[in-house]
Amino acid sequence: MIELVNLTKHFESTSGVVEAVNNVSLKIEKGDIFGIIGLSGAGKSTLVRCINLLERPTSGQVLFDGVDLCTQSPAELRQTRRKISMIFQSFNLLMQRTALKNVCYPMEISGVPRAKQIEKAKQLLEIVGLSDRMNSYPAQLSGGQKQRVAIARALATDPEVLLCDEATSALDPNTTRAILALLKEINETLGVTIIVITHEMKVVEQICNKVAVLDHGNVVENGFVKDVFLSPKSEIARELILPKSEAVHDFKGKRMIRLVFDGQSSLEPVVANICLECRAAVNIMGADTKNIGGKAFGQILLMLPEDEAALSRIFNYLDTHELKYEEVSEE
């Protein structure tokens, strides 16, 4: 549906050329909830703005249903952009308009008759759970309610793609979960492909089926969320999945492993079995479980004993039982 081919975006500044996006190639299929994650300054927002050509790429292609948007005329591009809506961290609502009139606004611009505008806006506000607040102004709404209005407005043009640029970063954890659940429902019921820009792995884990990890404008990892979670290949992905903690840093020099489990293995008493079968004591330095695609995934950070014979028994047990693990280095 959307394919980025060798996409590059450079900016000129007083200190020289800033390479925001470097030779990025990605393919986003119809129906995906595709996450693009990275730390601040990784180039995420620039990349997503290149998808709908709010930022025109320095080079490369942006293919939408096989058509390169970079070659379209202004009139053609305006038509295409109706199929690619966007929501932002700051909501960008019109403060002098009610929720209903905010949702009507894109349809006004498109010349939709007023009666149809109102009818559709009411339907969309019902979808996002705000049918009782349609006459409220943005100043009378909470942050989560404002974002729901923004989502309803983005859906007013019947888009095929919804771009979410840090759409939950300004919200508290409970509201974030509710908004992400709403986006997932929209994806499933309306068939809208969603691209999520975020710096939080928990956002990707909750709703995305695929993810690309961005670092300094480069895609360093790309694949299904569960695969990236289970076996991160890049240092930045490891940092996003298992952030370094002071508690672990205090034990610098000790051997540690990150033990990853899913499905069947998550139901087994792995740590207890290591202690019993390997006759070795291990310390749990951290543990976490995730719900990815409706399945439980988890990870445990274990400090291992210094005895070489015990270490050999532990690694033999892990390998024999085909458990996923990797040694963790805290530099």
C-alpha positions as CSV (number, residue, x, y, z in Angstrom):
1,M,0.0,0.0,0.0
2,I,2.7,2.5,1.0
3,E,6.3,1.9,0.0
4,L,9.2,4.1,0.8
5,V,12.1,3.6,-1.6
6,N,15.6,5.0,-0.7
7,L,13.9,8.0,1.0
8,T,16.3,10.8,2.0
9,K,15.6,14.1,3.6
10,H,18.3,16.7,4.3
11,F,17.9,20.2,5.7
12,E,20.2,23.1,5.2
13,S,21.2,24.9,8.4
14,T,23.7,27.6,9.5
15,S,26.0,24.8,10.8
16,G,25.7,22.7,7.6
17,V,23.6,20.0,6.2
18,V,21.3,18.1,8.7
19,E,20.7,14.5,7.5
20,A,17.2,13.8,9.1
21,V,16.3,10.7,7.1
22,N,18.9,8.6,5.3
23,N,18.1,6.2,2.5
24,V,15.1,4.6,4.2
25,S,13.2,1.8,2.5
26,L,10.0,0.5,4.1
27,K,6.9,-1.4,3.0
28,I,3.6,-1.0,4.8
29,E,0.8,-3.4,3.8
30,K,-2.9,-2.6,3.8
31,G,-4.4,-3.3,7.2
32,D,-1.1,-2.9,9.1
33,I,-0.7,-1.0,12.3
34,F,2.9,-0.1,11.6
35,G,5.1,1.4,14.3
36,I,8.1,3.7,13.7
37,I,10.0,4.0,16.9
38,G,13.2,5.8,17.9
39,L,14.6,8.1,20.5
40,S,14.3,11.9,20.3
41,G,16.0,13.3,17.2
42,A,16.0,9.9,15.4
43,G,14.1,11.5,12.4
44,K,10.6,9.9,13.1
45,S,8.5,13.0,12.6
46,T,10.4,14.0,9.5
47,L,9.9,10.6,8.1
48,V,6.1,10.6,8.7
49,R,5.8,14.1,7.2
50,C,7.5,12.8,4.1
51,I,4.9,10.1,3.7
52,N,2.2,12.7,2.9
53,L,4.7,15.1,1.5
54,L,4.2,17.8,4.2
55,E,8.0,17.6,3.8
56,R,9.2,16.9,0.3
57,P,12.0,14.3,0.3
58,T,15.4,15.3,-1.0
59,S,15.5,12.1,-2.9
60,G,13.8,8.7,-3.2
61,Q,10.2,7.7,-3.8
62,V,6.9,7.6,-1.7
63,L,4.7,5.1,-3.4
64,F,1.0,5.0,-2.5
65,D,-0.9,2.2,-4.3
66,G,2.0,2.1,-6.8
67,V,1.9,5.9,-7.6
68,D,4.9,8.0,-6.7
69,L,3.5,11.0,-4.8
70,C,6.7,13.0,-5.6
71,T,5.6,13.1,-9.3
72,Q,2.1,14.2,-8.7
73,S,0.8,17.7,-9.6
74,P,-0.4,19.9,-6.7
75,A,-4.1,19.1,-7.6
76,E,-3.4,15.3,-7.7
77,L,-1.5,15.5,-4.4
78,R,-4.4,17.2,-2.7
79,Q,-6.7,14.4,-3.8
80,T,-4.3,11.8,-2.6
81,R,-3.9,13.5,0.8
82,R,-7.6,13.0,1.4
83,K,-6.8,9.3,1.7
84,I,-4.0,9.9,4.2
85,S,-5.1,11.7,7.4
86,M,-3.0,12.7,10.3
87,I,-3.3,13.2,14.0
88,F,-0.8,15.1,16.2
89,Q,0.5,15.2,19.8
90,S,-0.9,18.7,20.2
91,F,-4.4,17.8,18.9
92,N,-4.5,21.0,16.6
93,L,-8.2,21.6,17.2
94,L,-9.9,24.9,16.3
95,M,-10.6,26.4,19.7
96,Q,-13.6,28.5,18.5
97,R,-15.4,25.5,17.1
98,T,-17.4,22.8,19.0
99,A,-16.4,19.2,18.8
100,L,-19.0,18.7,16.1
101,K,-17.9,21.6,14.0
102,N,-14.2,20.5,14.3
103,V,-15.1,17.2,12.8
104,C,-17.2,18.9,10.1
105,Y,-14.2,21.2,9.1
106,P,-12.5,18.8,6.6
107,M,-15.9,18.1,5.0
108,E,-16.6,21.9,4.7
109,I,-13.3,22.3,2.8
110,S,-14.2,19.4,0.5
111,G,-17.6,20.9,-0.3
112,V,-19.8,18.3,1.4
113,P,-23.4,19.5,1.9
114,R,-24.0,20.8,5.4
115,A,-26.6,18.2,6.3
116,K,-24.3,15.3,5.3
117,Q,-21.4,17.0,7.3
118,I,-23.5,17.0,10.5
119,E,-24.8,13.5,10.0
120,K,-21.4,12.0,9.4
121,A,-19.7,14.1,12.2
122,K,-22.3,12.7,14.7
123,Q,-21.6,9.2,13.5
124,L,-17.8,9.7,13.9
125,L,-18.2,11.2,17.4
126,E,-20.2,8.2,18.4
127,I,-17.5,5.9,17.1
128,V,-14.9,7.7,19.3
129,G,-17.2,7.7,22.3
130,L,-18.0,11.4,22.4
131,S,-21.6,11.6,21.2
132,D,-22.5,13.4,24.5
133,R,-19.9,16.1,24.0
134,M,-20.5,17.1,20.4
135,N,-21.5,20.7,21.5
136,S,-18.5,21.1,23.8
137,Y,-15.6,23.4,22.9
138,P,-12.0,22.1,23.1
139,A,-11.4,24.1,26.3
140,Q,-14.1,22.1,28.0
141,L,-12.6,18.8,27.1
142,S,-9.8,16.7,28.7
143,G,-6.7,15.8,26.8
144,G,-8.0,12.3,25.9
145,Q,-11.3,13.8,24.7
146,K,-9.5,16.3,22.5
147,Q,-7.5,13.5,20.9
148,R,-10.8,11.6,20.3
149,V,-12.2,14.6,18.5
150,A,-8.9,14.8,16.5
151,I,-9.3,11.2,15.5
152,A,-12.9,11.7,14.5
153,R,-11.9,14.7,12.4
154,A,-9.1,12.7,10.7
155,L,-11.7,10.0,9.8
156,A,-14.1,12.6,8.2
157,T,-12.6,12.2,4.7
158,D,-12.8,8.3,4.8
159,P,-9.0,7.9,4.7
160,E,-7.3,4.7,3.9
161,V,-4.3,5.6,6.0
162,L,-4.0,7.3,9.4
163,L,-0.7,8.8,10.4
164,C,-0.2,9.2,14.2
165,D,2.7,11.5,15.1
166,E,3.3,10.9,18.9
167,A,-0.5,11.0,19.3
168,T,-0.4,9.8,22.9
169,S,2.7,11.5,24.2
170,A,0.8,14.3,26.0
171,L,-1.6,11.8,27.7
172,D,-1.5,10.0,31.0
173,P,-1.0,6.2,30.9
174,N,-4.7,5.3,31.4
175,T,-5.8,7.7,28.7
176,T,-3.0,6.5,26.4
177,R,-4.2,2.9,26.7
178,A,-7.8,4.0,25.9
179,I,-6.7,5.9,22.8
180,L,-4.6,3.1,21.6
181,A,-7.5,0.6,22.1
182,L,-9.6,3.0,20.0
183,L,-7.1,3.1,17.2
184,K,-6.9,-0.7,17.2
185,E,-10.7,-0.9,17.0
186,I,-10.7,1.6,14.1
187,N,-8.1,-0.5,12.3
188,E,-10.2,-3.7,12.8
189,T,-13.7,-2.3,12.1
190,L,-13.0,0.4,9.4
191,G,-10.0,-1.3,7.8
192,V,-7.8,1.8,8.1
193,T,-4.1,1.3,7.9
194,I,-2.3,3.0,10.8
195,I,1.2,4.3,11.0
196,V,2.3,5.1,14.6
197,I,5.3,7.4,15.3
198,T,6.5,7.0,18.9
199,H,9.4,6.9,21.2
200,E,7.7,4.4,23.6
201,M,8.0,0.7,23.1
202,K,4.9,0.1,25.2
203,V,2.8,1.9,22.5
204,V,4.2,-0.4,19.8
205,E,3.7,-3.5,21.9
206,Q,0.0,-2.6,22.6
207,I,-1.3,-2.2,19.1
208,C,1.3,-2.6,16.3
209,N,1.9,-5.8,14.3
210,K,5.1,-4.5,12.6
211,V,7.8,-2.0,13.6
212,A,10.8,-0.2,12.2
213,V,13.4,1.1,14.6
214,L,14.9,4.4,13.5
215,D,18.3,5.7,14.7
216,H,19.9,8.9,13.5
217,G,17.7,8.8,10.3
218,N,18.5,5.2,9.5
219,V,16.3,2.1,9.8
220,V,18.4,-0.2,12.0
221,E,15.7,-2.9,12.5
222,N,12.4,-3.8,10.7
223,G,10.0,-6.6,11.1
224,F,7.2,-8.1,13.2
225,V,6.9,-6.7,16.7
226,K,7.2,-10.1,18.3
227,D,10.4,-10.9,16.4
228,V,12.0,-7.6,17.3
229,F,11.0,-8.0,21.0
230,L,12.3,-11.6,21.2
231,S,15.6,-11.0,19.3
232,P,16.6,-7.3,19.0
233,K,19.5,-7.0,16.7
234,S,20.4,-3.4,17.3
235,E,21.7,-1.6,20.4
236,I,18.9,1.0,20.1
237,A,16.2,-1.7,20.0
238,R,17.7,-3.3,23.1
239,E,17.7,0.0,24.9
240,L,14.0,0.6,23.9
241,I,12.9,-2.9,24.9
242,L,15.0,-3.2,28.1
243,P,16.1,0.2,29.2
244,K,19.3,0.3,31.4
245,S,18.5,0.8,35.0
246,E,20.6,2.1,37.9
247,A,19.9,-1.1,39.8
248,V,21.6,-3.2,37.1
249,H,24.4,-0.7,36.7
250,D,25.3,-1.2,40.4
251,F,26.2,-4.7,39.6
252,K,28.6,-3.9,36.7
253,G,31.0,-6.7,36.0
254,K,28.5,-9.5,36.9
255,R,27.3,-11.9,34.2
256,M,23.7,-11.4,33.3
257,I,21.3,-12.8,30.7
258,R,18.1,-11.6,29.3
259,L,15.8,-14.6,29.1
260,V,12.8,-14.1,26.8
261,F,9.7,-16.3,26.9
262,D,6.5,-16.5,24.9
263,G,3.4,-18.8,24.7
264,Q,4.2,-22.2,26.2
265,S,7.5,-21.2,27.8
266,S,5.9,-18.4,29.7
267,L,3.8,-20.9,31.6
268,E,6.8,-23.0,32.7
269,P,8.6,-22.3,36.0
270,V,11.9,-21.6,34.2
271,V,13.7,-19.8,37.0
272,A,12.7,-22.5,39.5
273,N,13.9,-25.2,37.1
274,I,17.2,-23.5,36.6
275,C,17.8,-23.4,40.4
276,L,16.7,-27.0,40.9
277,E,18.1,-28.8,37.9
278,C,21.3,-26.8,37.5
279,R,21.9,-26.6,41.3
280,A,22.7,-22.9,40.9
281,A,21.3,-19.8,42.5
282,V,20.3,-16.9,40.2
283,N,19.1,-13.4,41.1
284,I,16.1,-11.8,39.3
285,M,17.2,-8.2,38.5
286,G,14.1,-7.3,36.5
287,A,11.1,-8.8,34.9
288,D,8.3,-7.7,32.6
289,T,5.5,-9.1,30.6
290,K,3.8,-7.8,27.5
291,N,0.6,-8.4,25.5
292,I,1.7,-8.5,21.9
293,G,-0.9,-9.4,19.3
294,G,-3.1,-11.0,22.0
295,K,-0.3,-13.3,23.3
296,A,1.8,-13.0,26.4
297,F,5.5,-12.3,25.9
298,G,7.9,-11.6,28.7
299,Q,11.5,-11.1,29.7
300,I,13.6,-11.7,32.8
301,L,16.9,-10.2,33.6
302,L,19.0,-12.8,35.6
303,M,22.3,-12.3,37.4
304,L,24.3,-15.5,37.1
305,P,26.6,-17.2,39.6
306,E,30.4,-16.8,39.1
307,D,31.1,-20.5,39.4
308,E,32.1,-21.7,35.9
309,A,30.6,-25.2,36.4
310,A,27.3,-23.7,37.4
311,L,27.3,-21.4,34.4
312,S,28.0,-24.3,32.1
313,R,25.0,-26.2,33.6
314,I,22.7,-23.2,33.2
315,F,23.6,-22.5,29.6
316,N,23.3,-26.2,28.8
317,Y,19.8,-26.2,30.3
318,L,18.7,-23.1,28.3
319,D,20.1,-24.6,25.1
320,T,18.6,-28.0,25.7
321,H,15.2,-26.6,26.3
322,E,15.5,-24.2,23.3
323,L,14.9,-21.1,25.5
324,K,15.7,-17.7,24.0
325,Y,18.3,-15.7,25.8
326,E,21.2,-13.4,25.3
327,E,24.0,-12.1,27.6
328,V,23.6,-8.5,28.7
329,S,26.5,-6.2,28.9
330,E,26.1,-3.0,31.0
331,E,28.8,-0.7,29.9
